[in-house]
Amino acid sequence: MLSVYTRGDFPGLGSFQSYLNTAVVGLVPRTVRDKGLRSLLEFINNPLGKSQEAIDVYNRIRTVFSTLIGLGNKDNIVITNGTTDCIVSIAASLIINHYRDHREPVIIGVTKQEFPGVVYALRSLCESLNAYCNKVVEVGGSVEWEEEASAFLDRKGRLLVASSIQWTTGYKGDLGDILKSRRDDSYIILDTAQHFGQSSVPIYMRHADAACGTSIKWLLMPVASLGIAYINDRLIEEIAPVVYGLSNLEIDNIEKYYIDPGKNPLHDNLLLKRDATRFLPVGKPSIHAMELFLESLNYLVSISPMAVEDHIMGLRKILVEMLEDINLREHLEGYSYRSKSGIILVETGLKTLKEVELVKRLMSRGIAVSARGQSGIHGIRVSIHLYNNEKDLYKFVDELKIFLRSSL
Ligand SMILES: Cc1ncc(COP(=O)(O)O)c(C=O)c1O
């Protein structure tokens, strides 16, 4: 187990008896905290020099992130404004640029456990582009969604949005064989907000058109709205530059650009440029946020992504055994190993409001977990990361036992 070595790397752990809430906000390694302080000072002392480092830091993030998720190169990695923004920007771009000439308006499919903020944003987008977007529909069962998603894309569905790891149950979907047969004019965007940083990903990449995640939570960044995404070649060709980083304004001849009245952003080709080095015209992420992010990615790579995943899955098994000893189950009991992740939804048998009370009680004892639910499924969500150990799990289960006994 890793934690013997890594616990000391997380100054924030000291405020908790047991921190099992990564899925809300990840703890920050010491190296990231220190980098944040240094980066601010460097900027204050040398603003121009520091801001010129932005492109270099941006490209290093892309490289290190590709290593982390096991991709061969950085070309398809972009920094975004966060998960929701990335998904909605891509959907908007596809609807406006790609689907507007189609005979029928687009139907967007979302899975039942998709994050509510993403669903609301897509519905709002669809309503505002109602000439080209018909509606947003639910696809799949209460947890699993793959088979229905395949049928949806086969029939009328053009765009599917699904969480590769669900924020409620922790279910890890499998794009595998089913979706290989989807029609060419359909697209799949994965929400990887709960995925990047805790579990291996390349299998998803091969079948999805995009995977949009966030730098916080499992990637151990402090809250700063930076996201990160994979976008495949086909989608890069399709969408306009609504996403950070894949901008188009690489000015090859600056003199001509300044002098020629016909050479301006209105007339330039708007398609994304794969390795553009300019962020214009979509703004650029803060150099501080990027420096922190690079540091957190470096930290995770130095530990090794496989070691992190093994550690998380090892502890998850121990937790499930502890739960069994007190006759409790996790929501994914009976599912295969590969459908499981570092998010475990514990079924307590309590009503939702009681679960909220339980979370407060646990927090008052320094134990951080959360009460989560959606569409008929609810429980106590435990999120295990690399700094956790068996003792964290014992503390949680012990307090849980006491609460359940007192609620009888
Ligand atoms: C599965 C999932 N998707 C999206 C989000 C929202 O992410 P962001 O703030 O990066 O848009 C969250 C946040 O918790 C999430 O869990």
The ligand as an SDF file (V2000), in Angstrom:
LIG
                    3D

 16 16  0  0  0  0  0  0  0  0999 V2000
  -19.5360   13.7340  -12.9240 C   0  0  0  0  0  0  0  0  0  0  0  0
  -19.3940   15.2200  -12.8170 C   0  0  0  0  0  0  0  0  0  0  0  0
  -19.5030   15.9770  -13.9130 N   0  0  0  0  0  0  0  0  0  0  0  0
  -19.3560   17.3220  -13.8780 C   0  0  0  0  0  0  0  0  0  0  0  0
  -19.0920   17.9780  -12.7030 C   0  0  0  0  0  0  0  0  0  0  0  0
  -18.9150   19.4740  -12.7270 C   0  0  0  0  0  0  0  0  0  0  0  0
  -17.5890   19.7160  -13.0280 O   0  0  0  0  0  0  0  0  0  0  0  0
  -17.0400   21.1710  -13.4390 P   0  0  0  0  0  0  0  0  0  0  0  0
  -17.1620   22.0200  -12.2210 O   0  0  0  0  0  0  0  0  0  0  0  0
  -15.6270   20.9100  -13.8600 O   0  0  0  0  0  0  0  0  0  0  0  0
  -17.9000   21.6710  -14.5500 O   0  0  0  0  0  0  0  0  0  0  0  0
  -18.9620   17.2410  -11.5270 C   0  0  0  0  0  0  0  0  0  0  0  0
  -18.7130   17.9260  -10.2440 C   0  0  0  0  0  0  0  0  0  0  0  0
  -18.7850   17.3810   -9.1740 O   0  0  0  0  0  0  0  0  0  0  0  0
  -19.1110   15.8280  -11.5860 C   0  0  0  0  0  0  0  0  0  0  0  0
  -18.9980   15.0810  -10.4910 O   0  0  0  0  0  0  0  0  0  0  0  0
  1  2  1  0
  2  3  1  0
  2 15  2  0
  3  4  2  0
  4  5  1  0
  5  6  1  0
  5 12  2  0
  6  7  1  0
  7  8  1  0
  8  9  2  0
  8 10  1  0
  8 11  1  0
 12 13  1  0
 12 15  1  0
 13 14  2  0
 15 16  1  0
M  END
$$$$
